[in-house]
Amino acid sequence: MSLQLSAIMLGVKDLARAKSFYAEGLDFKIDKDTPHFVLFNLGEGAPQLALYEWEAAAQDAGVSAEGSGFRGASFHFNPDSRDAVDETMRNAVAAGGSVVKEAAAAEWGGYYGYFSDPDGYLWKVTTYAS
């Protein structure tokens, strides 16, 4: 059997705040909106993004809801230009995110920066355009 990634789930502390961040700040399209989770359609063939209440997500998995700091993962956008990197970073901050690393030229020739969403998940925005 061959598996294909179908969704990425994030546990969030404030579902309404997270929904606003992704829907309004990053323009993700809501596919399903319930009192306990929100599902975003990220485009044809792409995995969906699911936001669940933090406690409910931990309970569903049977693990402790306690945890903080680096989660060992980041999510990446790869727009076509430096201007698009900067615009994405600005939109994330305007929607309640925080700049973790200002966008700047990379030694490998690209351009990138990091922001975090309101729950601390890291997002890298990078372009290979010079």
C-alpha positions in Angstrom: 0.0 0.0 0.0 1.3 3.5 -0.9 0.4 6.2 1.5 -0.1 9.9 0.5 -0.1 12.7 3.1 -3.7 14.0 3.2 -3.7 16.5 6.1 -1.5 18.3 8.6 -3.1 18.9 11.9 -2.1 21.6 14.4 -3.4 21.8 17.9 -4.2 25.4 18.8 -4.9 27.2 22.0 -7.6 29.6 20.6 -9.5 28.1 17.6 -11.1 31.4 16.6 -7.8 33.2 16.7 -6.1 30.5 14.7 -8.9 30.3 12.2 -8.7 34.1 11.6 -4.9 34.0 11.2 -5.0 31.3 8.5 -8.3 32.4 6.7 -7.8 36.1 6.8 -4.1 36.6 7.2 -2.8 33.9 4.9 -6.0 33.6 2.7 -6.4 29.8 3.2 -9.8 28.6 2.1 -12.1 27.1 4.7 -13.4 23.7 3.7 -15.1 22.7 7.0 -15.8 24.8 10.0 -17.1 23.2 13.3 -17.0 24.3 16.9 -14.0 22.0 17.6 -12.0 22.0 14.4 -11.5 23.9 11.1 -10.3 22.3 7.9 -8.6 24.3 5.1 -8.3 23.3 1.5 -4.8 24.3 0.4 -5.3 23.6 -3.3 -5.8 20.7 -5.6 -3.6 17.8 -4.7 -2.2 19.5 -1.6 -2.8 18.1 1.9 -5.5 19.9 3.9 -4.6 21.9 7.0 -6.7 21.0 10.1 -6.8 23.1 13.3 -8.0 21.4 16.4 -8.4 22.7 19.9 -5.2 21.9 21.7 -6.7 19.9 24.6 -9.0 18.0 22.3 -6.2 17.1 19.9 -4.1 15.8 22.8 -7.0 13.9 24.2 -7.8 12.4 20.8 -4.2 11.1 20.6 -4.1 9.9 24.2 -1.2 12.1 25.1 -0.5 15.0 27.6 -1.5 18.5 26.4 1.6 19.9 28.2 4.4 21.0 25.9 6.2 24.1 24.7 9.2 25.3 22.7 10.5 24.0 19.4 8.2 21.3 18.1 10.7 19.8 15.7 8.9 20.8 12.6 8.3 23.8 10.4 6.1 24.5 7.4 7.3 26.1 4.2 5.9 28.4 1.5 7.9 28.8 -1.7 6.7 31.9 -3.6 8.2 33.1 -6.9 9.8 36.3 -5.7 11.4 38.2 -2.9 8.5 40.7 -2.9 6.1 37.7 -2.4 8.3 36.6 0.6 8.1 40.0 2.1 4.3 40.3 1.5 3.7 36.9 3.1 5.7 37.9 6.2 3.8 41.2 6.4 0.5 39.5 6.1 1.4 37.0 8.8 2.4 39.7 11.2 -0.7 41.8 10.5 -2.9 38.7 11.2 -1.3 38.1 14.6 1.9 36.2 13.8 5.4 37.1 14.9 8.6 37.5 12.9 11.1 34.9 14.1 13.8 35.6 11.5 13.6 38.6 9.2 13.7 37.8 5.5 17.2 38.3 4.1 19.4 37.0 1.4 20.8 33.5 1.9 24.3 32.3 1.3 22.9 29.7 -1.1 21.5 32.5 -3.3 17.9 32.5 -2.2 15.9 34.7 0.1 14.0 33.7 3.2 12.5 34.5 6.6 10.6 32.7 9.3 7.4 33.7 11.1 5.4 31.9 13.8 1.6 31.7 13.9 -0.2 32.7 17.2 0.4 29.2 18.6 4.2 29.3 17.9 4.3 27.0 14.8 7.1 28.0 12.6 6.6 28.9 8.9 9.5 29.5 6.5 8.9 31.6 3.4 11.7 31.2 0.9 12.3 31.9 -2.8 15.1 30.8 -5.0 14.6 33.9 -7.2 17.5 36.3 -7.1 
